[in-house]
């Protein structure tokens, strides 16, 4: 039994939390909460699968201050393991460390049973190949005592004469590898040359003897608040060789951006701590990508990174404190070209990093990448582009004008802050349908193409199990509950008597919908709670309010086309998005998915250097609207709390979907009634 004064334990990135008596092993707490923490040795400290990272300091988002004594001290088992096999600094073994006080615990990707699935996949796109780094085969004149010159000078002359590279230069690393390569290659070599912006000197990055038959590679990275996705590309052919993803370890410092800014403000060296965490994750992404493509990381010569402004500053080692208060000043909005070593990325020793420009204080390089990918500035129709993540980036415009804003949706769309939520991994429910008559659900999980009512489903999911519900699943199930009459327009879940199904079960002073019950086989009981519905309501209201604010700025009541971008956009049907009221009313046929548009923009900039100049010009033409200081944002937000909306009739949606006109009595839930009155 737990007591109200027992230590509170919060696990990230899942967001699952609970109180446990002092002395409870972290692994035990994780298992009781359904946290995805691996262990195969029975808690004896042998396998190391249950490694965790405790976080210390002030966590305003959780209302916690975590002290160094939150976990029990190192014991002999951990010390023996560390001395024999090594343990990353700051890590503990979950089976040995016990809870002693309030604590935030991060479960790193390698300790998770169900590995991350990259939802931000590389979209098929025709890209004109014009990379900034290219291979050149040259034949170099042999040294001549009668015309004395250095090998480097003769290589530079050969590149100029044979390839027209008039301003190419080598450096010390070129000199260190050049003479052996020239002689081994019988005075012919292949050079990797970085052209940069095409205006200054080109740089020789690497020299191979003779004709180099291999290739060189680059990474397009979408550094998000919750997930980091990378696409490893061949810089000669443009082919995507690997797509990898992992959770952003900064989640343990705060699930949303402002929580991380607060952490930096309240904790000495907090910003530096988050910088180390994200750079470590970037290197893990490099290693994963190279391993998947079966290449050496040293063959990765370039990376293009897109991210929001807070991630931008933390990656660069800049304290984001100014982004936490008006006027939300960026350290720089310009594109950045860096040596990989400047941000500790372990690629080729002379690798270059290009970071797209930011648009404004809370509209970052990720929004610029979306604009590059989807080109609303070239559209005849009025286009709304919504890139949904922990912080939504919204673009609205056409050939005449483009507006942009960011909206703080929070992590609910990505499965965080949801009672049975989890990241996208095998075993997570991702698609849901509810019969409007019987109220019985059927669903699909990641890793299996069968619906749950299909023959063979149980056998097909035996290996992964049914572990939880990811962001796309929670969005679909709440929309389906609204269409089936299980949730009213205010977002209230009805009782069994009100809805006519025993799947609506009491949960405290509210009700929950039973989506899946695997308890008979030792599996989880997956519920959609009233808190889950509220979390999605808040997230979708912020999204809708941001879009509506841009429409106000242009003086329009409707849009011609909606493009859903991000992991959400690739996996949610337009119907479910509109039933929830996430986006303005639009012809469903004109609501399309762009997949990971930010990642696509990064890939375009990686493979086409001219696109970098294009996006640098484009961001100067986009007008930023600041939601934090617009009084109508709150008005739109409150009206959007209803499902789909309190005042917008959504006529085009109503022509294809009939939503039941149900209204449930909240009964004893006085707090919930109060929230509904305030929302109205």
TAKAZI-V667457 format. One record per helix or strand of 2 or more residues. SS is the DSSP state (2 for helix, 1 for strand). FROM is the first residue (numbers start at 1). LEN is the number of residues. If there is no record, write none. Layout:
BEGIN
SS/FROM/LEN
SS/FROM/LEN
END
This chain:
BEGIN
1/7/6
1/17/4
2/26/8
1/51/5
1/57/3
1/64/3
2/68/3
2/76/10
1/91/3
1/98/2
1/103/4
2/109/3
1/133/7
2/151/13
1/168/2
2/172/13
1/188/7
1/202/8
1/217/7
1/227/8
1/240/8
2/249/5
2/257/10
2/270/24
2/297/3
1/300/8
2/309/8
2/320/5
1/336/4
2/340/4
1/352/4
2/365/10
2/376/3
1/383/5
1/392/6
1/402/6
2/412/3
1/428/7
1/441/5
2/457/4
1/468/2
2/471/13
2/496/4
1/504/4
1/510/8
2/519/3
1/525/4
2/530/25
1/561/5
2/566/6
2/574/7
2/588/3
1/591/5
2/597/11
2/609/13
1/622/3
2/627/3
2/631/9
2/651/4
2/670/10
END
